[in-house]
Amino acid sequence: MATYEDANPGRLADLFSNLALDFTGLFRKEIELAKAEASEKVDVAVKAAASLAIGAVLAIGAIGVFLAALVTGGAALLIQLGMTPTAANFVAATTVSPP
């Protein structure tokens, strides 16, 4: 009795060969896709870190302005209470500044 392999001797080997090539191609494309996705995520992370750094710099500047306003306000209050401007500035600055 004739089997399928007897009728088409090289056909089954060609099918397995094509299957191996297709699998290899698919694997390579998946690797390329993973690399592209990782690159996009790194780009997003770098942009987020840059935004965070800019925000931190602006926050430090804002804190400095706020502390200067506290010193000025404290000095103005002390001057209204009768202190000399030099002494009022000294007391206000030492009160606001950290130990």
N, CA and C atoms as a LAMMPS dump frame, in Angstrom:
ITEM: TIMESTEP
0
ITEM: NUMBER OF ATOMS
297
ITEM: BOX BOUNDS ff ff ff
-5.0000000000000000e+02 5.0000000000000000e+02
-5.0000000000000000e+02 5.0000000000000000e+02
-5.0000000000000000e+02 5.0000000000000000e+02
ITEM: ATOMS id mol type element x y z
1 1 1 N 0.837 -1.161 0
2 1 2 C 0 0 0
3 1 3 C 0.891 1.236 0
4 2 1 N 0.573 2.188 -0.822
5 2 2 C 1.358 3.413 -0.971
6 2 3 C 0.935 4.411 0.103
7 3 1 N 1.94 5.037 0.725
8 3 2 C 1.665 6.066 1.735
9 3 3 C 1.879 7.437 1.13
10 4 1 N 1.589 8.476 1.928
11 4 2 C 1.738 9.854 1.456
12 4 3 C 3.199 10.148 1.166
13 5 1 N 4.092 9.639 1.99
14 5 2 C 5.513 9.9 1.78
15 5 3 C 6.029 9.187 0.531
16 6 1 N 5.448 8.08 0.183
17 6 2 C 5.871 7.394 -1.026
18 6 3 C 5.477 8.198 -2.262
19 7 1 N 4.325 8.812 -2.233
20 7 2 C 3.856 9.588 -3.379
21 7 3 C 4.591 10.927 -3.486
22 8 1 N 4.878 11.596 -2.37
23 8 2 C 5.562 12.896 -2.341
24 8 3 C 6.753 12.81 -1.388
25 9 1 N 7.857 12.241 -1.843
26 9 2 C 8.953 11.962 -0.916
27 9 3 C 9.586 13.208 -0.294
28 10 1 N 9.724 14.312 -1.023
29 10 2 C 10.39 15.494 -0.479
30 10 3 C 9.427 16.505 0.102
31 11 1 N 8.157 16.284 -0.048
32 11 2 C 7.15 17.278 0.342
33 11 3 C 7.107 17.479 1.855
34 12 1 N 7.156 16.424 2.637
35 12 2 C 7.088 16.537 4.089
36 12 3 C 8.338 17.231 4.635
37 13 1 N 9.465 16.947 4.08
38 13 2 C 10.705 17.605 4.5
39 13 3 C 10.649 19.093 4.178
40 14 1 N 10.079 19.44 3.017
41 14 2 C 9.926 20.864 2.667
42 14 3 C 9.001 21.577 3.641
43 15 1 N 7.952 20.915 4.047
44 15 2 C 7.02 21.522 5.009
45 15 3 C 7.706 21.812 6.337
46 16 1 N 8.475 20.856 6.826
47 16 2 C 9.197 21.09 8.085
48 16 3 C 10.264 22.162 7.928
49 17 1 N 10.912 22.192 6.783
50 17 2 C 11.92 23.222 6.523
51 17 3 C 11.281 24.602 6.503
52 18 1 N 10.151 24.731 5.826
53 18 2 C 9.445 26.02 5.783
54 18 3 C 8.925 26.413 7.165
55 19 1 N 8.484 25.427 7.926
56 19 2 C 8.017 25.699 9.28
57 19 3 C 9.156 26.242 10.138
58 20 1 N 10.329 25.658 10.026
59 20 2 C 11.481 26.129 10.793
60 20 3 C 11.865 27.549 10.376
61 21 1 N 11.833 27.824 9.081
62 21 2 C 12.156 29.175 8.603
63 21 3 C 11.126 30.198 9.087
64 22 1 N 9.853 29.821 9.027
65 22 2 C 8.809 30.725 9.506
66 22 3 C 8.951 30.992 11.001
67 23 1 N 9.258 29.95 11.761
68 23 2 C 9.434 30.117 13.197
69 23 3 C 10.62 31.026 13.493
70 24 1 N 11.719 30.853 12.773
71 24 2 C 12.898 31.698 12.954
72 24 3 C 12.584 33.147 12.612
73 25 1 N 11.893 33.363 11.511
74 25 2 C 11.515 34.723 11.128
75 25 3 C 10.601 35.374 12.153
76 26 1 N 9.646 34.604 12.647
77 26 2 C 8.728 35.12 13.668
78 26 3 C 9.481 35.476 14.937
79 27 1 N 10.406 34.63 15.337
80 27 2 C 11.188 34.889 16.543
81 27 3 C 12.01 36.165 16.387
82 28 1 N 12.632 36.358 15.241
83 28 2 C 13.427 37.577 14.996
84 28 3 C 12.553 38.824 15.023
85 29 1 N 11.373 38.733 14.441
86 29 2 C 10.476 39.889 14.438
87 29 3 C 9.98 40.21 15.847
88 30 1 N 9.747 39.19 16.645
89 30 2 C 9.332 39.422 18.035
90 30 3 C 10.454 40.1 18.818
91 31 1 N 11.685 39.699 18.576
92 31 2 C 12.83 40.328 19.243
93 31 3 C 12.925 41.793 18.833
94 32 1 N 12.775 42.092 17.558
95 32 2 C 12.816 43.476 17.08
96 32 3 C 11.693 44.308 17.697
97 33 1 N 10.51 43.718 17.803
98 33 2 C 9.377 44.417 18.412
99 33 3 C 9.64 44.702 19.883
100 34 1 N 10.207 43.739 20.595
101 34 2 C 10.523 43.933 22.01
102 34 3 C 11.556 45.042 22.187
103 35 1 N 12.557 45.089 21.303
104 35 2 C 13.56 46.147 21.372
105 35 3 C 12.929 47.514 21.115
106 36 1 N 12.046 47.599 20.149
107 36 2 C 11.385 48.872 19.842
108 36 3 C 10.518 49.328 21.011
109 37 1 N 9.791 48.404 21.616
110 37 2 C 8.948 48.762 22.761
111 37 3 C 9.799 49.21 23.938
112 38 1 N 10.91 48.541 24.186
113 38 2 C 11.801 48.928 25.278
114 38 3 C 12.391 50.308 25.02
115 39 1 N 12.753 50.576 23.776
116 39 2 C 13.3 51.89 23.428
117 39 3 C 12.271 52.987 23.666
118 40 1 N 11.014 52.736 23.324
119 40 2 C 9.963 53.723 23.56
120 40 3 C 9.776 53.968 25.051
121 41 1 N 9.82 52.917 25.85
122 41 2 C 9.646 53.069 27.289
123 41 3 C 10.811 53.833 27.902
124 42 1 N 12.009 53.603 27.411
125 42 2 C 13.171 54.351 27.905
126 42 3 C 13.019 55.827 27.555
127 43 1 N 12.545 56.132 26.354
128 43 2 C 12.33 57.523 25.967
129 43 3 C 11.311 58.202 26.874
130 44 1 N 10.241 57.504 27.195
131 44 2 C 9.217 58.068 28.087
132 44 3 C 9.808 58.293 29.482
133 45 1 N 10.602 57.354 29.966
134 45 2 C 11.207 57.494 31.29
135 45 3 C 12.189 58.664 31.336
136 46 1 N 12.958 58.859 30.272
137 46 2 C 13.91 59.971 30.225
138 46 3 C 13.162 61.303 30.221
139 47 1 N 12.084 61.389 29.448
140 47 2 C 11.3 62.626 29.43
141 47 3 C 10.68 62.902 30.793
142 48 1 N 10.203 61.869 31.464
143 48 2 C 9.619 62.043 32.795
144 48 3 C 10.667 62.498 33.799
145 49 1 N 11.858 61.927 33.72
146 49 2 C 12.932 62.327 34.637
147 49 3 C 13.346 63.78 34.395
148 50 1 N 13.385 64.194 33.138
149 50 2 C 13.727 65.581 32.831
150 50 3 C 12.667 66.531 33.374
151 51 1 N 11.41 66.183 33.22
152 51 2 C 10.328 67.016 33.752
153 51 3 C 10.398 67.094 35.27
154 52 1 N 10.707 65.991 35.903
155 52 2 C 10.834 65.971 37.357
156 52 3 C 11.989 66.846 37.825
157 53 1 N 13.103 66.793 37.12
158 53 2 C 14.257 67.619 37.483
159 53 3 C 13.938 69.103 37.324
160 54 1 N 13.276 69.464 36.254
161 54 2 C 12.894 70.865 36.048
162 54 3 C 11.937 71.312 37.15
163 55 1 N 10.989 70.471 37.499
164 55 2 C 10.059 70.792 38.58
165 55 3 C 10.767 70.976 39.912
166 56 1 N 11.769 70.148 40.182
167 56 2 C 12.52 70.265 41.438
168 56 3 C 13.287 71.58 41.5
169 57 1 N 13.89 71.964 40.381
170 57 2 C 14.622 73.236 40.348
171 57 3 C 13.667 74.403 40.583
172 58 1 N 12.509 74.375 39.936
173 58 2 C 11.53 75.445 40.132
174 58 3 C 11 75.463 41.562
175 59 1 N 10.811 74.29 42.161
176 59 2 C 10.327 74.224 43.546
177 59 3 C 11.352 74.806 44.514
178 60 1 N 12.624 74.529 44.288
179 60 2 C 13.67 75.088 45.154
180 60 3 C 13.674 76.606 45.052
181 61 1 N 13.533 77.132 43.833
182 61 2 C 13.458 78.585 43.664
183 61 3 C 12.242 79.175 44.351
184 62 1 N 11.111 78.476 44.267
185 62 2 C 9.893 78.962 44.907
186 62 3 C 10.031 78.97 46.427
187 63 1 N 10.694 77.97 46.972
188 63 2 C 10.921 77.94 48.424
189 63 3 C 11.808 79.113 48.838
190 64 1 N 12.816 79.41 48.041
191 64 2 C 13.681 80.556 48.339
192 64 3 C 12.914 81.866 48.341
193 65 1 N 12.046 82.045 47.368
194 65 2 C 11.228 83.265 47.311
195 65 3 C 10.291 83.324 48.514
196 66 1 N 9.703 82.215 48.883
197 66 2 C 8.805 82.176 50.04
198 66 3 C 9.543 82.539 51.327
199 67 1 N 10.747 81.991 51.52
200 67 2 C 11.522 82.315 52.718
201 67 3 C 11.927 83.788 52.74
202 68 1 N 12.268 84.333 51.576
203 68 2 C 12.604 85.762 51.514
204 68 3 C 11.394 86.611 51.873
205 69 1 N 10.224 86.182 51.429
206 69 2 C 8.998 86.917 51.776
207 69 3 C 8.72 86.833 53.273
208 70 1 N 8.974 85.69 53.893
209 70 2 C 8.793 85.56 55.345
210 70 3 C 9.737 86.487 56.111
211 71 1 N 10.99 86.538 55.667
212 71 2 C 11.962 87.416 56.321
213 71 3 C 11.535 88.872 56.172
214 72 1 N 11.14 89.251 54.981
215 72 2 C 10.72 90.638 54.743
216 72 3 C 9.484 90.992 55.565
217 73 1 N 8.52 90.092 55.572
218 73 2 C 7.307 90.33 56.361
219 73 3 C 7.596 90.401 57.847
220 74 1 N 8.436 89.501 58.341
221 74 2 C 8.809 89.529 59.759
222 74 3 C 9.553 90.794 60.124
223 75 1 N 10.464 91.211 59.246
224 75 2 C 11.205 92.448 59.507
225 75 3 C 10.261 93.64 59.513
226 76 1 N 9.31 93.673 58.585
227 76 2 C 8.354 94.792 58.551
228 76 3 C 7.512 94.815 59.822
229 77 1 N 7.116 93.655 60.308
230 77 2 C 6.329 93.588 61.532
231 77 3 C 7.145 94.082 62.729
232 78 1 N 8.397 93.646 62.791
233 78 2 C 9.245 94.069 63.908
234 78 3 C 9.547 95.567 63.85
235 79 1 N 9.698 96.116 62.656
236 79 2 C 9.916 97.56 62.523
237 79 3 C 8.679 98.31 63.007
238 80 1 N 7.499 97.801 62.695
239 80 2 C 6.255 98.43 63.169
240 80 3 C 6.158 98.389 64.694
241 81 1 N 6.754 97.36 65.29
242 81 2 C 6.719 97.252 66.752
243 81 3 C 7.784 98.102 67.425
244 82 1 N 8.628 98.787 66.645
245 82 2 C 9.584 99.729 67.216
246 82 3 C 11.039 99.328 67.117
247 83 1 N 11.378 98.234 66.487
248 83 2 C 12.786 97.839 66.342
249 83 3 C 13.45 98.652 65.25
250 84 1 N 14.763 98.757 65.328
251 84 2 C 15.497 99.401 64.235
252 84 3 C 15.5 98.457 63.036
253 85 1 N 15.588 98.985 61.811
254 85 2 C 15.56 98.108 60.633
255 85 3 C 16.659 97.049 60.613
256 86 1 N 17.86 97.401 61.031
257 86 2 C 18.96 96.434 61.024
258 86 3 C 18.68 95.299 62
259 87 1 N 18.263 95.616 63.188
260 87 2 C 17.97 94.591 64.198
261 87 3 C 16.763 93.753 63.765
262 88 1 N 15.758 94.395 63.186
263 88 2 C 14.568 93.669 62.744
264 88 3 C 14.924 92.674 61.638
265 89 1 N 15.764 93.09 60.693
266 89 2 C 16.197 92.171 59.628
267 89 3 C 16.989 90.998 60.194
268 90 1 N 17.866 91.286 61.159
269 90 2 C 18.673 90.225 61.769
270 90 3 C 17.785 89.214 62.491
271 91 1 N 16.862 89.705 63.297
272 91 2 C 15.996 88.815 64.081
273 91 3 C 15.094 88.004 63.143
274 92 1 N 14.525 88.655 62.132
275 92 2 C 13.64 87.956 61.201
276 92 3 C 14.403 86.876 60.418
277 93 1 N 15.611 87.203 59.984
278 93 2 C 16.412 86.231 59.212
279 93 3 C 16.829 85.039 60.065
280 94 1 N 17.226 85.289 61.291
281 94 2 C 17.642 84.169 62.145
282 94 3 C 16.437 83.333 62.593
283 95 1 N 15.264 83.948 62.668
284 95 2 C 14.064 83.207 63.04
285 95 3 C 13.607 82.284 61.914
286 96 1 N 13.699 82.764 60.682
287 96 2 C 13.22 81.993 59.527
288 96 3 C 14.216 80.946 59.083
289 97 1 N 15.504 81.218 59.2
290 97 2 C 16.512 80.282 58.684
291 97 3 C 16.574 79.037 59.559
292 98 1 N 16.883 77.895 58.957
293 98 2 C 16.954 76.642 59.741
294 98 3 C 18.168 76.663 60.67
295 99 1 N 18.129 75.872 61.733
296 99 2 C 19.236 75.872 62.716
297 99 3 C 20.521 75.315 62.162
